[in-house]
């Protein structure tokens, strides 16, 4: 054992800290060469394991943004070079933890299957349990000490080879050899945030109240100023906004009841605000997250596209990348909109039509699109803009879909007998080269009516007229158009499903009815699933399953400065709305709240927020609907981008002042630099100091890395070589000598997987 223990300070005791302690526990227990560790974990809230965001004591109305089957707390056999693993009993997934909890308590809140959406407090309870268990394992190891401190870390002071961890309570500083910063989600000081400064000044001078950050809901949304007799405006309609709506209604005691027709209704309790005005730039909530049909076999069902690949990104850098120097190293930068986004459009079209017309169509479409794809990779700058490039790439797939769709409609309308296409033979010379029409008919009917109804319809196919009549009389439970020609891929319709008619809406009421109609259809599509619904399949696969390729394109200055700004400002919100939405259950509740009149969405898209000096209230105007709403309280429910200078936690401004860290900048070429706000970090997550030196004694994971890297925040997933665990191992391996993986006391070693180093990763390392 090393004579003197290594001193480790972990700042932030939330979910990522839980994963860190799991790896430390598994690695130190039973080592042949013991290692002495002194670990001090700091957390301001004292919620060790869940952290404040996932507190078990929070409102019961907030949902976790992930199905229960997609959450883990420990490394498993899928993690390359994880080292020894804890026993299965010591490392349950969230689903396993819930099943055990249900057996112990009988409480239906824990009675879940893999596809269910857990409440956030349930995740917090599990995190607290697992954190406690990992601490116990560590404390049982000779030479390992773990201290938990409820304190706010405000600064790090360099003292020789160590850093002193300074806390707000003025307690003696702990001197650490290595510091791991896991501060998680934060917010910016409103007086320093350009989006909020004028709102903060107005609120300070009037009776109107600004809530600059929604969390924790129990503290920020005090009934004293958000109760009966008040109007609350909620700026932001994403997941945080939905949390706000549910907390101010259901969280106050309101209930939801389902009528005989299955429609959900809200029953108020009298403790809610009189009205909650929900608004945003788009006027849209995140789209309902589809039922996850991929859970039954994640390895084979998660999408790996033929066109949007890491190899394509590499080739585009070679052919059209613009040379720059990023962090002292050469890098060929891309324009996301011109070079990457057209490939996403191609994958989405392929996915949508592939579900709509079946796997044979998909294979034919891939072959048809290949020449245009190769031409695009060779010279993506040959196109006037991203729209022209996208149209060029998608055109071969569209042409094939149009030809197949016409023949499908001929069969459905009785103009052509299905028997003519039986066995895949072309019905006419013009059909030669098309994928089998009979299989496309079956696939289309299954999408529109479901498998059971499709079989009943096809049983009538021997008589074209009887078959056509049966199809015409059938109704789609998901409200799909019944003609194939109406099923067209459109990016514009995808991101703008409630378009503003020329001249705007005639009244706010007309807009609300149109909006509710969209919500009903979107919820139905989500219930159909992410493999069975064409639109949901396209969004889930292209923007979620293939996110690693986008990360490969973006990380460490992969995009030009102006393109990087556009990516974060325009395409990241599209990503969040398309594939990071709330559950069907949550969106049904939101719909019921709108129908009840308690939640007001009438201002619609393009809402303008003003400070009304005469009334002393916030005013929200809807240019597309004509609505004007006044609010006593404004809740900013937008996610704050990390900004080290403006952060409400003093530790980041102090570290900047000391020169221990600096903000990362994407250097512009003939244009201004882009400074997202995050820290300048190495691929190992160490900060680059103001004097260009790398500070290897400090590591930052999570939001501070956003900017130089993309999509660094996420819960650990089971059976996935997840980047969070690999990032944690990178930190641990910097100070802990490695040993060959072998069975240790209470541990299991993972066998080397065939082809493990070439497997698809959760996050492609840049």
Secondary structure, 3 states (H helix, E strand, C coil): CCCCCEEEEEECCCHHHHHHHHHHHHHHCCCCCCCCEEEEEECCCCCCCCCCCCCCCCCCCCEEEEEHHHCCCCCCCCCCCCCCEECCCCCCCHHHHHHHHHHHHCCHHHCCCCCCEEEHHHHHHHHHHHHHHHHHHHHCCCCEEEEEECCCEEEEEEECCEEEEEECCCCCCEEECEEEECCCCCCECHHHCCCCHHHHHHHHHCCCEEECCCCCHHHHCCHHHHCCCCEEEEECCCHHHHHHHHHHHHHHCCEEEECCCCCEEEECCCCCCCEEEEECCCCCCCCCCCCCHHHHHHHHHCCCCCCCCHHHHHHHHHHHCEEEEECCEEEEEECHHHHHHHHHHHHHHHHHHHHHHCHHHHHHHHHHHHHHHHHHHHCHHHCCCHHHHHHHHHHHHHHHHHHHHHHHHHHHCCCCCHHHHHHHCCCCHHHCCCCCHHHHHHHHHHHHHCHHHHHHHHCCCCCHHHHHHHHHHCCCCCCCCCCHHHCCCCHHHHHCCCCCCCCCCCCHHHHHHHHHHHHHHHHHHHHHCCCCCHHHHHHHHHHHHCHHHHHHHHCCCCECHHHHHHHHHHHHHHHHHHHCCCCHHHHHHHHHHHHHCCEECCCCCCCEEEEECCCCEEEEECCCCCCEEEECEEEECCCCCCCCCCECCHHHHHHHHHCCCCECCECCCCCCCECCCCECECCCCEEECCCCCEEEEEEECCHHHECCECCCCCCCCCCCCCHHHHHHHHHHHCCCCCCCCCCCCCEECCCCCCCHHHCCCCCCCC
